[in-house]
Amino acid sequence: MRFEFGTAGRIVFGAGAVREAGTAARSLGRRAFLVTGRDPSRADRLAALLEASGLETTRFSAAGEPTLDMVSAAVARARQAGCDVVIGFGGGGAIDTAKAVSALVPNEGSLLDYLEVIGRARPLGRPSLPCLAIPTTAGTGAEVTRNAVLGSPADRLKVSLRSPNLLPRVAIVDPELTHGLPPALTAATGLDALAQLIEPFVSCRAGPHTDGFCREGVRRAARSIRTAYREGGNSGAREDMAFASLCGGLALANSGLGAAHGIAAPVGGMFEAPHGAVCAALLAPVMEINMRAALSRQPGGDAIGRYAEIARLLSGDPGARADEGPRWIRQLTADLGLPGLRAFGVRSADLGEIAAKAARASSMKANPLPLTDAELLEILEAAL
């Protein structure tokens, strides 16, 4: 057994934990670069906490999922303001933008010097600025991961800036910040969290260092996602989903993901499609194809046993079989009103290009076993 475990330097979880943000940020720097989501006013309370702690604050709104141009503009602004600490407050896009800014401000050169797939993938030579991550959704786990997912519209791709330097210095996870999420966003981010718990558990890099996070996260998400969707102010359900999301981030950062995320990356790059909703459409077909491929090509492996355990955790039935897991996921997506890929403009004619790009995605490397081009196309057909 060999593994590495990396995560945020400090994790603070609990209702009202955001009140510690001012003190935490003050311990990291004096001039804060605050990255928010589409609605900057949601961060007014946080900005007041930072001001009360004596920090000068420069705000930057990351409207939508981050692109190369957006991050480059944010880096230039943070440098101009002389910021020495970066704070991400919002969904995964805001936090990924903050992490990228913290890494790039001290490092010279172009963003493309450091990007995977479309760039030169050079290592970041200088340490990042301290980063404080505060999620306001329960899905991405970006507050404890070592990459930032950025869109390149010119290439119609999403790619990662990846380095241990991107791990935030402090992560504050306050479930109360998610109480105002609308049902559709609760559903999409919740399915992203589930995918990020299931894929690391069946990953070819899975192990005891992350299995516990996956088991506990799946159990909590399965029992609470419908309640969080129907009753947005239910504190218990929101706490379960926030914790499940955190567990998913801890797991994926250390055991990888799989084909659902490997395919979701090119879909998100080619179409205006929310990442969580794309993962929701792909998750059940990926589970089914992975199980079929494992039975055919790796009959002595443990993938089927792990999928059976996932089915038991999802359903609460101690006798559930592996194939009941994807059926449970399909019923969940129907209950939450999550559509297939056609709803985002994906057509049969696009599937070949998506599959070719997915085969090169970094997330595919941790899938339980390599999938053929025909299997990738079959997944996509089923997800339409």
Disulfide bonds with the S-S distance in Angstrom:
none
